Each structure stands twice: as structure tokens, then as C-alpha cells.
Amino acid sequence: MNKTALQTVLVPTAAMTSVGATQASDFRIVLARWIGVARLWWRCPTEKRRAWLYTAACAGLSLANVLFLLYISYVQNAFQSALSEKDEAGYFKAVLRFLGIIVVAAPFFALTDYVDSCLTVAWRSWLTQHLIRSYFAGHAYFKLKLDPAAIDNPDQRICDDVRAYTATSVSLSITIARKALTCVAFAGLLWSLAPRLAVFLIFYAVAGTWVTVAGFGRRLMHLIYSVLQQEADLRFALVHVRENAESIAFYSGDQREAELARTRLARVIATIFGKVRWEAYLSLWQNTYVYATILLPSLLLYKRYFAGELRFGDLSQAGFAFHTIERALSFIVTRLSDLSQLAAQTDRLDALLATLVAQAEGVPGGVVRKPSTDGSVALEKLTLSTPHGEMLVAKDLSLTLAPGQSLLIVGASGVGKTSLMRAVAGLWSTGSGTIAAPTDMFFLPQRPYMPLGTLRDQLTFPDSYATTAGPSRAAASSKSGAAADGLGGGSSGAGHRRRSGDDGDSGSGDEERGQELAAGGSRRLAILRGNTSSYRRLSSARGEARPDGGARGMLSLDSGGAASTAQDAELRELLETVCLPNLLARVGGLDADADWAHMLSLGEQQRISLARLLYHKPAVAFLDEATSALDTATERALYTQLQQHCRCYISIAHRRQLAAFHTHVLEATGGGAWVLHDATAYLQSLQD
Ligand SMILES: Nc1ncnc2c1ncn2[C@@H]1O[C@H](COP(=O)(O)OP(=O)(O)OP(=O)(O)O)[C@@H](O)[C@H]1O
């Protein structure tokens, strides 16, 4: 998705000027924000027809609902009047009409609920996908982390807040619409029976609403906001432990991590207790308000009834109309908790959208990146700082690396070697100058990344799911891709290179992959092979059930006819190239599925990453301490392969002897200064 398009669909509201978690304290602002977030779906070119169709269906059914209710009140009047007047024929006539209502009403109400639910699910699906696209567009997920104060727990906002926001919005909107129609429908009836009662009711509802909003509204909204934030913080602490389980266990950090989780839990509970206390006060007020109205109709009408001006049925129908309108007008009084919840969720989603817009706009006047036409990497007068300008990484640095050349970046720890790579990748842009580089680049970051999936996925990442395996996967992916297209269109354009050359729509590829992974992998048949017994024991010891019938951990999977594909042969060969000849046999095949980040040693993960690089054959490769965990012999073997397969590469390393595998060396001397050496001369100087 290009930047302008992203901005067009993302900007939720004109009122949205502040970025970050503000406390929604003004109902007008909250309403403007709610409309801003909601209208994204109703204005989306590919979705608006569906959105409006659902809306029209819900509105039509709501209107029919109210007319039903009005009709029922007349039947009830006839029913009760017949009873009080001992009119047997009238009584049975009313009973028959009631039975008729039941026959029509049951399917009608079921249909109403069904359409309401469909609207909720369709809206949630689109909004979640829209946020996911924006979250992955232009590495926004990474940039959000650069300023943790800007937005907390975006994942919770995308999953939980969207779910609750759409469900509560639909339910409250439909309720408000029905209540408004009810007011109109019953106002004439009540006015014709008891005008004084109608006037009194309006004053009563206005006063009750004012007391509720002024006394409870802001405080509850603030408490609900805090609960959402603190619950997300607690969940994040536990996820963090899961992600770093081994390190914590080595440190025996159990106690400290448990304390942190307990502290966060205590904070959530304290806030929840505060919320519960205020909800109890609110409930006390609501009950007083509601019960006070029970006697009112009869108190105001009893004289006319005893004077014979009204029949018993009229009295009861006036009471019914009074209570129906009173419930409609007291909507804010009785649903304040839901409204406060919705306000807090609206605020969180609005802030996330605003931050994503800010990310898409980028920082004006930063480092300029442009594609190079001749395959070279050229830095021109590059001045680079850390994102908030605390440290100068490079000052007026200029250099050109042509195809066929290679560069080793060396320097003290923390001097800014990785930062330079971040700038070339477009992750950092604080500063000035120009970076020209081919679009076909591949980066191996310092910490190897092992995606969720099979061994094949590790080797082909970030290829789309459909291109990495046999026909069943491709079919499933194209199905889910079609579903995704139907739900929103567009793509994030995250920009990862694809070996198959389909990098024009990487966003939808991510969607396909996400949906396919979510489908639980039922497409594959798990056959445990004999040589994977240790992993099998591990899996069964964990005893975690998987949706595809297997167990989490190491699995060997039969890939059917795909076993003999050219890709399989290539991947097997690559594993040998990176000195992992036994891995396939050990894990049980390319389609073995495991928690690779925890199952493989750091050196093995680095070798897998190198195989990934060789598989993609990029024009330029960047390796950030990509062989730091390997022994010298393996490192040298891998660099020899790199020299043969990659025309241009840039490495960062602390082992200066690696200069032997490069044509040039760039040395950081501190304070933003860099010195360029010829590699042979540099090696010579090391020996002197
Ligand atoms: N997101 C960030 N915000 C602010 N400063 C950062 C950020 N990331 C890194 N830094 C700082 O920028 C400096 C350069 O970091 P960088 O990762 O480039 O160092 P390096 O030379 O690669 O170090 P090492 O050899 O230890 O990997 C460090 O002082 C680091 O603390």
C-alpha cells in the first residue's frame, strides 16, 4: 500500500490530533473518535457496499421490531381489558392474536439476532485486517517499538480492543436506534392517554442522565481504560517469560519474574476493585432511579381510572408506554458501564490508528533512500543519529560498494555498526544524506529469527506460504487469499524480497500465511519417523494437543509427492552447504515442525539463516555478526560459500581476520567518524 493510500484509509477523525493514550474525558471528543474509527469500514471503497447492506438490514429489522412491540401493546390492552371486564369471547380472541404473534415473532427475532451478529463479525474482520495491514506496512511494528511511550500493547489493541469495540458498538447502536424508534412510536400513545405523564417523564430522564454522566461517567471511563492497559501489561509480562524461558531458567530468575507478574496482577486487581466499587455506587443510583418510576403511572392516573375515564387496559397500556419510553430515555443511566467501556476502547484504537498514520508520514528531512540502478550500495554525505538523536552514529560518511566488492564493518561495541545497517534497511532515518541501494537486499540480523513453521519455512523465509510447499498448501493459501481479498483488498507492501519474484503484494501474502497458520495446519499428515524418537518423547511429554491432531514440538510430516520436488533437492543441498548435513535426518524432514528458536543451538540457527540467504540469492547481502556463534573452521567454510554465491556483501564482525573474505574494511573510530581501508592492507596492519 502506498503512503498516500495508507493515509487516506487510516486517518480516522479530524478531532484526532493527539497521539498516544489519552484519557477520554469528554463525551464529544469520544463520539468524534468513535465515528472516526467506525467510518473507516463504511467508507472503504471495496467494503462500503457490504457495510451499508448490513446496516440497512439491521435498521429495517429494528424498525419492524418496534412496530411489533407497538402491536403487542395493543393486544395486551385488549387481553387485560377482556379479563377485567370478564369478556370471554374477547379474551379468546386476544389469546388467538397472541398465538399468531408468537408464530411470527420467533423466527423474526432469530433473524434479527443473526443479522446483528453478521454485522459485528464482518466489521471486526475488516477492522482487524486493516490494522494488521497497517501494522506491517513500512515496518510500523518495528517503529512503534522505538518509542514505547507512544503506544502500549498494540497487539492487545488489534485483537481484544477491536473485538470488544465492534461488538459493543453494534449492540449499543442497535439498542439506541431501537430506543429512538420506540420513543417516537410510543410518544403519541402516551400523549393521547396521559400528557402530564409524558412531560414529567422527559424532565425525569434528563435529570437522571445528567446526574449519571456528571457523577460517574468520567471516573468509570478512566478506570476501565486503566484496567485494559494493566491487563495487557500483565499478559505481556507472561508472554515475555515464555519467549525467554531458557535464559530466565539459566539465571534462576523464576522468583524475580514471578514477582513482576504478581506486582502487575496486584495493580490490575486494585484497579478492578476500584472499578467494581464505582459500579456498585452506579448500581445503587440506577436502582433508585428505576424503581422510583414503578409507581409513577398509577399515581398520576389513578384519579381518572377511578372516575371511569380510563379502562383498566388503558391504565396498563399507559404504564407500558411510560416504562418503554422511560427505558429508552434512560439509556445512558442504565448502560453507562458499557458506554464507558466503549469509550476506553475507542480511545485506544484511535490512538493506535493515529500513531500508524504518523509512522506512515515518516520524519520529514531525514535520510533519503533511493534505489541504485547499477547494483551498487552508495552512501553520500550520510549523517546518522539514534532515533531520538542521543548519539551520533555517522557524520558525512560517503562510500560506494560496487557489485563484486565486499565490505567488513568493524569497531568497538556500541559504536554504531548495526545502526548503519539499520539505516540502509530503512529502519532508522534520523539524520541527513542519501543512501542508494538495490531493492534486492537481504539482511541477516544479529539475533537469528526463526519463524513459526516447518524447517522448509525456516529456509525459505520470508517467502509467502503458498510458494514454499506442495499443492495442498498452495490451494489452501489461494483460498484464504481470496477470502482476504474479499475482505478488504490492498496490501501492506512490507517490502520483503521474494525469490519467486512476486514481491508486488507482500501484504496479502502475509495475510494468506497468517490465515493458513491459523487454520491449524490440518492439511498435513503427521507420521513420526523412527529417528525422531527423542523429539517424539519431548512432544508427548509436553502433551500439548494441536488442531491437526499432532503434538507441539518436533513432528515429522509427510509432504506427499512434494518430497521429490526441485525445491526439496535445493534445500537439502543448502543444508549440506551450511554444514548441517545431519539436520534433516535428525528432525525428520523438511516439513518437520518445531519450536526452532528453542530447539536449535545458536550456531545452528546462524547456519540456517545463512542457508536462507543463499536460497534467496540477493544482489546485496548484509550479515550482522551472523557467524559469531560458530567455530573458526565452520565460519571460514561458510564465508567461502558466501564468496562463491554472493556478488556483493557487507558483514559486521568483531573477528577482524574475516577481512580476508572481503575487499574492503570500514572501521568506526567513534564520534561518528569512519575510516575505509583496503582489506589486504588492513590484514597486513593487523599482523604488523
Ligand atoms: N532504539 C534505540 N534507541 C536509542 N539508542 C539505541 C537504540 N538502539 C541502539 N541504540 C544505541 O545506539 C548505539 C549503537 O548501537 P549499535 O547496535 O549500532 O551498536 P554496534 O556497534 O552494532 O554494537 P555491538 O557491536 O555491540 O553490536 C548504542 O549505544 C545503542 O545503545
The ligand as an ORCA input file, in Angstrom:
! r2SCAN-3c Opt
* xyz 0 1
  N      16.308      2.090     19.608
  C      17.354      2.750     20.082
  N      17.197      3.950     20.626
  C      18.261      4.650     21.105
  N      19.513      4.195     21.078
  C      19.739      3.000     20.535
  C      18.681      2.212     20.006
  N      19.196      1.078     19.535
  C      20.534      1.143     19.756
  N      20.849      2.287     20.342
  C      22.183      2.745     20.751
  O      22.893      3.068     19.573
  C      24.259      2.757     19.757
  C      24.786      1.966     18.576
  O      24.134      0.708     18.596
  P      24.530     -0.430     17.574
  O      23.584     -1.556     17.783
  O      24.602      0.154     16.220
  O      25.981     -0.807     18.083
  P      27.017     -1.837     17.489
  O      28.221     -1.085     17.092
  O      26.383     -2.676     16.446
  O      27.299     -2.668     18.796
  P      27.642     -4.233     19.004
  O      28.979     -4.485     18.383
  O      27.674     -4.384     20.463
  O      26.549     -4.990     18.343
  C      24.382      2.041     21.074
  O      24.878      2.946     22.034
  C      22.970      1.656     21.426
  O      22.731      1.672     22.804
*
